[in-house]
Amino acid sequence: MPNLVAWRSDGCSRIRERFQRAVDDGDLPPRTDPALLACYLCTFSYGIAVQAASGVGRDELQETADAVLRNWPLL
């Protein structure tokens, strides 16, 4: 279990670093909070993975992903 926790933490850290580069490069607004945005994205991806593992169908998962993208925040 500790390896899975470390893997998730590392993945979220890498996403945060990438969002920080996007802010630094001007690809995301300066007011963007890279850590919060990374947490948001990781939380969504973990949740959708649990739904998929529980048998939720592709079409429903796609609808959920589309809804998240329509409401994509730049925190």
N, C-alpha and C positions, 0 to 999 in steps of 0.2 A: 504493500500500500504506500509506503513512503516514496517509492520510485514514481508512482503515478502522481502523487502530490507534487513532487519536484518537476515532473514532466509538464504538468499543467501550469505551474508557476513560471517555468522557463518560457513556455509558449506565450503566456500572457505578457511577460517581460519583453519578449521579442516584438510582439505586436505594439506594445507601448513605445518601445524604441523607434519602431517604424513610423508610428504616428507622430512622434516628436520630430523625426527627420522631415516629415511632411509639413509640419508647422514651421520648422526652421527654413525649409526651402520655399515656403509660401504656397504650398499646395493645399493646405488647410488654413482656415482663419487663425490669426494670432490668439484669439480668445479660446481656442480649442484646448481642452484638458486631455492630453494624451493618455494619462492613467485612467481617467474615468471612461473615456471612449474605449480603451482596451478592455476594461472590466465589463462594459456593456456588451461588447462583441463576444467576449469569452462566455459570459453568462448566457447569452442567446445560443451560442453554438453548443454549449453543454446541454442546455435544455432541449434543443432540437435533436441532439444525439440520443437523449433519453427517450424522447417520443419515438424516434425511428426504431430504437431497440425494443420498444414496447409494441411495435406493430403498426404504428400510424403510417398510412400510405403516402406515397410520393407526392400525389396531388395536394394532399392536405399540408404536408411539409413545405411544398413549394408556395402555397398560399400564405403560410406563416412567414416564410422568408420574404416574400413580396411585401407583406404588410410591414415588416421590420424595415425594409429598404425604403418604403414610402415615407416612413417616419424617422429615417436615419438622422440622428442628431449630430450636430457638430458642437459637442460639449466643451 
